[in-house]
Amino acid sequence: MRTVVEAVQVSEKIDAEVALYPRLEDAWDAFKWWLSHDPESGELIDDYHWLYKQRGNRVLNVPALVAIYTFNANEVEILSPLLRLPTL
């Protein structure tokens, strides 16, 4: 298991969106848990950066989460998040 580190702008984005999506903190914790355990489950987009997508649920007002991140043997660093409610 790796330690997950968020860039400052990532934490600010998540904190700003919590008012819109009450279950966002739970979804974000699950997202980070998954990356800490299996960062290679994402998609390698260049020599260094990875992309991971977690499905959301429109009915429960849980946004889909997408993040660009990097990782090494000890740490996953989330560099950029995207939050969107899934389409119907």
N, C-alpha and C positions, 0 to 999 in steps of 0.2 A: 504494500500500500504506500502511495506517495502523498506528500503534503501538497495541498492545493493552495496556491497563492493567486490572488486577484490583483490586477493592475488597479490603481486608484479609480480610474474612470469606469471600470467594471462595477466596483462596489457602489459608486455614485449612481450609475444607471439602474442597478437593481433596487437600491433604496428609493429612487425616484418613482419607480413603477409599482411599488408595493401597494400604493393607494388605489391603483387601477385594478390590480389582481391580488386579492386577499390571500390566495394560496401560493403566491409566487415564492415566498420564502421556503415553503416545503418543497416545491418543484426545484428550486435552485439548489437546496441542500441535496436532493436526490441526484441532480445533475453533477454536482461536485463529487459526491460519493462514487458515482459510476466512473468518472474520469480518474479519480484517485486509485481505483482498482483495475481499470482496463483502458488506459489512454490510447492504446493502439486500436481500439474499436472505432475510432474516428477515421476520417479520410485524410491522407497526406496530400496537401495541396501544393507544396513546393518542397525544397530540400529540408525545411526546418519547421514549417507551420502545419498544423492539423486543424480540421473542421469536424465538429460533432453536432448532430441534430437530435433533439429530444422532442418527441411529439407532444402536442398540447391537447386540450379538451375544451372546445368552445362552450359546451353545455355547462361545464363546471367553472368556466371563466379562468382556465389555466392556460397561459400562453405557451406556444411552442418556443423552445429555447435553442439557439444556435450560438456556438462560440468558436472563435479561433484561439488556439492555444499551442503551447510548446511543452515538451516534457523531457526529463532526464531520469536517471535511476532513482532520484530522491524526491522530485518535485514536478508538479504540473503547474504551469503559469497560464492563467486565462488572460488573454490580451484584449479581447473584444467580444461583447455579447450582442445578440439580436433577439428581441422578443416580439412575437406576433401571435394574435389569436388565429387558430386554424380557420380556413374557409369552411363553409357548410358542405 
